[in-house]
Amino acid sequence: MAGRFAPRYPRPALPRQAAGAVAADGADAAPVVREWTPPYPLDLRLVLGPLRRGPADPTFRATPDGAFWRATRTPAGPGTLCVRGHGGAVHATAWGPGARWLLDQLPELLGAADEPDAFEPRHRLLALVRHRRPGLRLLRTGLVLESLIPSILEQKVTTDEAYRAWRLLVRRHGTPAPGPTARLGLHVMPDARTWALVPSWEWHRAGVDAKRSDTVMRAVRVARRLEEAASMALPEARARLELVPGIGPWTSAETLQRSNGAPDAVTTGDYHLPGIVGHALAGDRHADDDAMLALLAPYAGQRHRATRLILLSGHIPPRRAPRMTPGDIASL
């Protein structure tokens, strides 16, 4: 079982080159390699974890050999990225038309633009977690739609329902990821035009109601304008996304945390987060959004990082209410 998901291909030899250099041009099917040494501690699992949408996400895999695989749609086209850490260095291999774009963006993906030292913990719990997790950085993908669409699918439903919908839609309407990914089952999500052509019964079969599917449709019609938000400051980026009906503060925050690496994109309107933050910082498991924001006020500019540290602490209130019951739209 340990080697069940190990890709069957010889690991490409890393060229002898300066850290950060990229291998010479080649065909789209040929791997392109980059080695990069981050000037800070780096925990790949913590950094890349937010990209995974469930254990069977067709766009992301973590394999038993310590590699992290990501299939995505870049401005240059589909691409697959495989990242491994070894001896303080990061070894990355990419395939497809988007390979070079992915390798160029590698440092930012792995938190090079993040500034964790700007965070000053005011609570002992947060200081302790930050000390124990020095490899945590906030990633930045530079891609909006790939985080926006699954965030829309997660609106007002259980995570299992949202993960199932993402999995079914990407496998059905996406494309197999470039490179040696067949055994992993990796797929690149559909482009904007393909999303717009998904018929209503396919959304229904995936368990997505009309409200969420209509929001996706509205978003992909202005995909180019939404992608511009990746280079905007947080207030302007949120305003750009929330111009689309159906995209509110919860969805924009969940998106910009990943696309922009925004340390202050705190998630409001969440079913669980206020109680988790309230319990961790004030012993108040019944906190609402207003109470959560008041507790996070000392961390203005870093409120998302504060909530991420709280979630990593494991200091979660014990469950007392029944779990949210999944719906079954596909059976209607």
Secondary structure, 3 states (H helix, E strand, C coil): CCCCCCCCCCCCCCCCCCCCCECCCCCCCCCEEEEECCCCCCCHHHHHHHHCCCCCCCCEEECCCCCEEEEEEECCEEEEEEEEEECCEEEEEEECCCHHHHHHCHHHHCCCCCCHHHCCCCCHHHHHHHHHCCCCCCCCCCCCHHHHHHHHHCCCCCHHHHHHHHHHHHHHHCEECCCCCCCCCCEECCCHHHHHCCCHHHHHHCCCCHHHHHHHHHHHHCHHHHHHHHHCCHHHHHHHHHCCCCCCHHHHHHHHHHHCCCCCCCCCCCCCHHHHHHHHHHCCCCCCHHHHHHHHHHHCCCHHHHHHHHHHHCCCCCCCCCCCCCCCHHHC
